[in-house]
Amino acid sequence: MDDHERLLAFDAFARGVREDLARITEQMDELKAQSKVKTATYRQLFASRITLKEIDRRLTDQGL
């Protein structure tokens, strides 16, 4: 794998992280609208969102 292919792979990874982050945020908003913020599902989504936000922050810091 050359540098160009690696950059394309990282771009695809970054795009996937951001898509997952948007999807999870949307799911959390739906649960919040239903007053289900204390459910296990909401808490799992919350943990996933925190992880994805950190990954996104690191990617952004590196210009990806």
Secondary structure, DSSP 4 states (H G I P E B T S, - for coil): --HHHHHHHHHHHHHHHHHHHHHHHHHHHHHHHTT-TTSHHHHHHHHHHHHHHHHHHHHHHTT-
